[in-house]
Amino acid sequence: MKKRRALGGAAWVLAVGLAGGGVAALERPSLEDLVFASGKFDGREVEVKGEARGIEERKGRGGKAYTLFRLIGRKGRWVKVFVWGSPTLYEGRAVTVTGTFWAEKLAGEFSFRKQIEAAEVR
């Protein structure tokens, strides 16, 4: 009986894996990789380190706060970052951003290019 359960569990794990139900891996590209090979990372979960610049805090139509900034790498390349809320940021601060990278995304009447939709900024 125990053998059947173990085999059944293994078969279930295999079936989920083959069906694409696995957890997507977190990628840790450089900012240069995101800029020059953006299609490779489009729609993927990434974690990137850099310096926060051009910080803008805004409110959406419904009054919900969000923040936009540029994440700049060592070689001066950058991507835009969007995050809901107002994380503790200041110009030049070294940060790590985790979120979904979009090479290009349409959201209503707006179009975004080379942007991370951040789940976490630390």
Helices and strands as residue ranges (DSSP letters): H 2-18, H 31-36, H 38-41, E 45-59, E 65-72, E 78-84, E 94-107, E 110-121
